[in-house]
């Protein structure tokens, strides 16, 4: 009663195919493969950019906004006296 035989696994596979269908399982497999590929590419890009690119200097206060800073919100902190 400890492990399943080959016939048990074949029956489980047939039930899974009947419930989900081959199209959903194929899409799930391709989505999972794409996610793994994207993760690997991200890890390669992250390590390459960390080694090759130096840290960017801080933007000047009161300067014009660049394309990457369009969504940045300036907030002035006021302390209570």
PyMOL commands that place a pseudoatom at each C-alpha (Angstrom):
pseudoatom trace, name=CA, resn=UNK, resi=1, chain=A, elem=C, hetatm=0, pos=[0.000, 0.000, 0.000]
pseudoatom trace, name=CA, resn=UNK, resi=2, chain=A, elem=C, hetatm=0, pos=[3.070, 2.269, 0.044]
pseudoatom trace, name=CA, resn=UNK, resi=3, chain=A, elem=C, hetatm=0, pos=[3.605, 3.216, -3.606]
pseudoatom trace, name=CA, resn=UNK, resi=4, chain=A, elem=C, hetatm=0, pos=[1.480, 3.386, -6.699]
pseudoatom trace, name=CA, resn=UNK, resi=5, chain=A, elem=C, hetatm=0, pos=[1.996, 1.016, -9.589]
pseudoatom trace, name=CA, resn=UNK, resi=6, chain=A, elem=C, hetatm=0, pos=[2.213, 2.022, -13.245]
pseudoatom trace, name=CA, resn=UNK, resi=7, chain=A, elem=C, hetatm=0, pos=[-1.495, 1.290, -13.732]
pseudoatom trace, name=CA, resn=UNK, resi=8, chain=A, elem=C, hetatm=0, pos=[-2.461, 3.678, -10.944]
pseudoatom trace, name=CA, resn=UNK, resi=9, chain=A, elem=C, hetatm=0, pos=[-0.462, 6.498, -12.566]
pseudoatom trace, name=CA, resn=UNK, resi=10, chain=A, elem=C, hetatm=0, pos=[-2.004, 5.785, -15.998]
pseudoatom trace, name=CA, resn=UNK, resi=11, chain=A, elem=C, hetatm=0, pos=[-5.518, 5.956, -14.543]
pseudoatom trace, name=CA, resn=UNK, resi=12, chain=A, elem=C, hetatm=0, pos=[-4.699, 9.259, -12.806]
pseudoatom trace, name=CA, resn=UNK, resi=13, chain=A, elem=C, hetatm=0, pos=[-3.283, 10.630, -16.081]
pseudoatom trace, name=CA, resn=UNK, resi=14, chain=A, elem=C, hetatm=0, pos=[-6.443, 9.658, -17.999]
pseudoatom trace, name=CA, resn=UNK, resi=15, chain=A, elem=C, hetatm=0, pos=[-8.662, 11.311, -15.365]
pseudoatom trace, name=CA, resn=UNK, resi=16, chain=A, elem=C, hetatm=0, pos=[-6.575, 14.508, -15.473]
pseudoatom trace, name=CA, resn=UNK, resi=17, chain=A, elem=C, hetatm=0, pos=[-6.802, 14.559, -19.284]
pseudoatom trace, name=CA, resn=UNK, resi=18, chain=A, elem=C, hetatm=0, pos=[-10.564, 14.107, -19.129]
pseudoatom trace, name=CA, resn=UNK, resi=19, chain=A, elem=C, hetatm=0, pos=[-11.037, 16.849, -16.531]
pseudoatom trace, name=CA, resn=UNK, resi=20, chain=A, elem=C, hetatm=0, pos=[-8.696, 19.500, -17.935]
pseudoatom trace, name=CA, resn=UNK, resi=21, chain=A, elem=C, hetatm=0, pos=[-8.413, 18.539, -21.584]
pseudoatom trace, name=CA, resn=UNK, resi=22, chain=A, elem=C, hetatm=0, pos=[-5.269, 18.487, -23.673]
pseudoatom trace, name=CA, resn=UNK, resi=23, chain=A, elem=C, hetatm=0, pos=[-5.521, 22.128, -24.756]
pseudoatom trace, name=CA, resn=UNK, resi=24, chain=A, elem=C, hetatm=0, pos=[-5.485, 23.493, -21.196]
pseudoatom trace, name=CA, resn=UNK, resi=25, chain=A, elem=C, hetatm=0, pos=[-2.617, 21.212, -20.220]
pseudoatom trace, name=CA, resn=UNK, resi=26, chain=A, elem=C, hetatm=0, pos=[-0.634, 22.276, -23.309]
pseudoatom trace, name=CA, resn=UNK, resi=27, chain=A, elem=C, hetatm=0, pos=[-1.251, 25.959, -22.500]
pseudoatom trace, name=CA, resn=UNK, resi=28, chain=A, elem=C, hetatm=0, pos=[-0.236, 25.379, -18.891]
pseudoatom trace, name=CA, resn=UNK, resi=29, chain=A, elem=C, hetatm=0, pos=[2.994, 23.740, -20.012]
pseudoatom trace, name=CA, resn=UNK, resi=30, chain=A, elem=C, hetatm=0, pos=[3.867, 26.537, -22.428]
pseudoatom trace, name=CA, resn=UNK, resi=31, chain=A, elem=C, hetatm=0, pos=[3.050, 29.205, -19.826]
pseudoatom trace, name=CA, resn=UNK, resi=32, chain=A, elem=C, hetatm=0, pos=[5.233, 27.471, -17.271]
pseudoatom trace, name=CA, resn=UNK, resi=33, chain=A, elem=C, hetatm=0, pos=[8.068, 27.123, -19.785]
pseudoatom trace, name=CA, resn=UNK, resi=34, chain=A, elem=C, hetatm=0, pos=[7.804, 30.802, -20.722]
pseudoatom trace, name=CA, resn=UNK, resi=35, chain=A, elem=C, hetatm=0, pos=[7.889, 31.819, -17.074]
pseudoatom trace, name=CA, resn=UNK, resi=36, chain=A, elem=C, hetatm=0, pos=[11.006, 29.741, -16.426]
pseudoatom trace, name=CA, resn=UNK, resi=37, chain=A, elem=C, hetatm=0, pos=[12.694, 31.182, -19.539]
pseudoatom trace, name=CA, resn=UNK, resi=38, chain=A, elem=C, hetatm=0, pos=[11.807, 34.724, -18.498]
pseudoatom trace, name=CA, resn=UNK, resi=39, chain=A, elem=C, hetatm=0, pos=[13.151, 34.104, -15.002]
pseudoatom trace, name=CA, resn=UNK, resi=40, chain=A, elem=C, hetatm=0, pos=[16.444, 32.763, -16.371]
pseudoatom trace, name=CA, resn=UNK, resi=41, chain=A, elem=C, hetatm=0, pos=[16.783, 35.731, -18.750]
pseudoatom trace, name=CA, resn=UNK, resi=42, chain=A, elem=C, hetatm=0, pos=[16.057, 38.119, -15.891]
pseudoatom trace, name=CA, resn=UNK, resi=43, chain=A, elem=C, hetatm=0, pos=[18.703, 36.493, -13.734]
pseudoatom trace, name=CA, resn=UNK, resi=44, chain=A, elem=C, hetatm=0, pos=[21.253, 36.798, -16.555]
pseudoatom trace, name=CA, resn=UNK, resi=45, chain=A, elem=C, hetatm=0, pos=[20.356, 40.452, -17.210]
pseudoatom trace, name=CA, resn=UNK, resi=46, chain=A, elem=C, hetatm=0, pos=[20.398, 41.291, -13.514]
pseudoatom trace, name=CA, resn=UNK, resi=47, chain=A, elem=C, hetatm=0, pos=[23.859, 39.882, -12.923]
pseudoatom trace, name=CA, resn=UNK, resi=48, chain=A, elem=C, hetatm=0, pos=[25.262, 41.449, -16.119]
pseudoatom trace, name=CA, resn=UNK, resi=49, chain=A, elem=C, hetatm=0, pos=[23.871, 44.910, -15.377]
pseudoatom trace, name=CA, resn=UNK, resi=50, chain=A, elem=C, hetatm=0, pos=[25.048, 44.818, -11.769]
pseudoatom trace, name=CA, resn=UNK, resi=51, chain=A, elem=C, hetatm=0, pos=[28.609, 44.029, -12.838]
pseudoatom trace, name=CA, resn=UNK, resi=52, chain=A, elem=C, hetatm=0, pos=[28.837, 46.237, -15.941]
pseudoatom trace, name=CA, resn=UNK, resi=53, chain=A, elem=C, hetatm=0, pos=[26.903, 49.382, -15.066]
pseudoatom trace, name=CA, resn=UNK, resi=54, chain=A, elem=C, hetatm=0, pos=[27.994, 51.706, -12.248]
pseudoatom trace, name=CA, resn=UNK, resi=55, chain=A, elem=C, hetatm=0, pos=[25.335, 53.241, -10.034]
pseudoatom trace, name=CA, resn=UNK, resi=56, chain=A, elem=C, hetatm=0, pos=[23.547, 56.181, -11.624]
pseudoatom trace, name=CA, resn=UNK, resi=57, chain=A, elem=C, hetatm=0, pos=[24.085, 59.572, -9.961]
pseudoatom trace, name=CA, resn=UNK, resi=58, chain=A, elem=C, hetatm=0, pos=[21.189, 61.074, -8.039]
pseudoatom trace, name=CA, resn=UNK, resi=59, chain=A, elem=C, hetatm=0, pos=[19.120, 63.604, -10.011]
pseudoatom trace, name=CA, resn=UNK, resi=60, chain=A, elem=C, hetatm=0, pos=[19.633, 67.269, -9.210]
pseudoatom trace, name=CA, resn=UNK, resi=61, chain=A, elem=C, hetatm=0, pos=[16.983, 68.909, -7.036]
pseudoatom trace, name=CA, resn=UNK, resi=62, chain=A, elem=C, hetatm=0, pos=[14.805, 71.309, -8.996]
pseudoatom trace, name=CA, resn=UNK, resi=63, chain=A, elem=C, hetatm=0, pos=[16.041, 70.030, -12.375]
pseudoatom trace, name=CA, resn=UNK, resi=64, chain=A, elem=C, hetatm=0, pos=[13.904, 69.016, -15.296]
pseudoatom trace, name=CA, resn=UNK, resi=65, chain=A, elem=C, hetatm=0, pos=[12.392, 65.555, -15.278]
pseudoatom trace, name=CA, resn=UNK, resi=66, chain=A, elem=C, hetatm=0, pos=[13.830, 62.955, -17.631]
pseudoatom trace, name=CA, resn=UNK, resi=67, chain=A, elem=C, hetatm=0, pos=[11.821, 60.274, -19.411]
pseudoatom trace, name=CA, resn=UNK, resi=68, chain=A, elem=C, hetatm=0, pos=[12.401, 57.774, -16.588]
pseudoatom trace, name=CA, resn=UNK, resi=69, chain=A, elem=C, hetatm=0, pos=[11.262, 60.287, -13.946]
pseudoatom trace, name=CA, resn=UNK, resi=70, chain=A, elem=C, hetatm=0, pos=[7.895, 61.180, -15.499]
pseudoatom trace, name=CA, resn=UNK, resi=71, chain=A, elem=C, hetatm=0, pos=[5.977, 59.085, -12.973]
pseudoatom trace, name=CA, resn=UNK, resi=72, chain=A, elem=C, hetatm=0, pos=[7.945, 60.316, -9.955]
pseudoatom trace, name=CA, resn=UNK, resi=73, chain=A, elem=C, hetatm=0, pos=[6.085, 62.402, -7.388]
pseudoatom trace, name=CA, resn=UNK, resi=74, chain=A, elem=C, hetatm=0, pos=[7.978, 65.117, -5.522]
pseudoatom trace, name=CA, resn=UNK, resi=75, chain=A, elem=C, hetatm=0, pos=[6.968, 65.390, -1.883]
pseudoatom trace, name=CA, resn=UNK, resi=76, chain=A, elem=C, hetatm=0, pos=[8.143, 68.015, 0.564]
pseudoatom trace, name=CA, resn=UNK, resi=77, chain=A, elem=C, hetatm=0, pos=[8.332, 66.932, 4.182]
pseudoatom trace, name=CA, resn=UNK, resi=78, chain=A, elem=C, hetatm=0, pos=[7.263, 69.494, 6.774]
pseudoatom trace, name=CA, resn=UNK, resi=79, chain=A, elem=C, hetatm=0, pos=[8.123, 68.926, 10.433]
pseudoatom trace, name=CA, resn=UNK, resi=80, chain=A, elem=C, hetatm=0, pos=[5.930, 70.196, 13.245]
pseudoatom trace, name=CA, resn=UNK, resi=81, chain=A, elem=C, hetatm=0, pos=[7.673, 72.699, 15.493]
for i in range(1, 81): cmd.bond("trace and resi %d" % i, "trace and resi %d" % (i + 1))
show_as sticks, trace
zoom trace
